[in-house]
């Protein structure tokens, strides 16, 4: 019977190279998998031009301040899969609305985004909804005969077609 003993000198030579190549191969493989997963997910890009985005932010901030100064109070209801929206002025009188849109999106994804057209009825503006239950962010853009659109954005929970 032959004795196949590996001496310390032999192990640190060929075997050590094989161990190092194997270890680095695993590290490179993991990095490639992670890089592929990262490139197929969210890019991290929020705006293409930060200067233009900054100007738009300033404009929207000025519009929001002017809107807040009006003292209008919004009323949003969602019941039986119908959205209704109305505005009252600081004296409690109904504000004349002409129309608008309501965009629904999930806080974590853009796969279920929905925009509905709001039409004028006897209670204000309304639209039928076909959105799944859960948490949504609603962005309303309302034509209230101002120099700019009246905007109302809020996070809501909808269950059974009703606002909770």
Secondary structure, 3 states (H helix, E strand, C coil): CCCCCCCHHHHHHHHHHHHHHHHHHHHHHHHHHHHHHHHCCCCCCCCCCHHHHHHHHHHHHHHHHHHHHHCCEEEEEEECCEEEEEEECCCCCECCCCEEEEEEEECCEEEEEEEEEEEEECCEEEEECCCCCEEEEEEEEEECCCCCCEEEEEEEEEECCEEC
